[in-house]
Amino acid sequence: MAGAGPVEAVAFDYGGVLTTPVADSFERWRTGLGIEPQSFTDCLRAWLGREAEEDSPIHRLETGRLGAAGFEKELATRLRRTDGSHPEPAGLLTGMFAGLRPDHAMWDLTDELRARGIRLAIVSNSWANTYPDRLRDGRFEPVLISGALGLRKPDPAIYQLLCARLDLPAERVAFVDDALPNVEGARRAGLHGIHHRDAYTTRDALLSVLGAGTTAGPAATSRPNKETRP
């Protein structure tokens, strides 16, 4: 945990933090295409796991060195349908993320933090994703997208860049991500790393870091519903 000092900014990952879980979207996509589960699990482990090679296709995609079409071709060769065939490459990435929806409880939390005078930022590893306009409506500054930077979490350089853009020392910044390796990377860089599981526990963790009691604010009276609003 970072050293003492008032936290002045909170940086959020996007997919799986400000949205419904990425894994849920992946599962609906995989089921819909009839992808054999083990082939997808093995591919993610090889390309994104802790032992993944630094030049794996996902790492190259996230840093902008591999385009969406090239990644989809590599992915299609690794995946098998239950009938033994490979899926068509075109549209794989779009389909993988098609099930994401805003997590309204988390967006409410960003409103609460802004009302407390806390600055907000985004640090996202992009899979050639399209981000909503509201991400750039002035609520978050800076917005750091890995593919545009050539840097990806958990590279310490991306957390250093975040702090530089905020003009704050690391101990004044909290970072929220649903991927534990990215949280651990933030902690190694001196930030207050918070592992996101749901809006309720993330809010409690943030208010603890901010030195605010969990009884303050409208969201404290009940656990937010994990279901998204229509």
Disulfide bonds with the S-S distance in Angstrom:
none
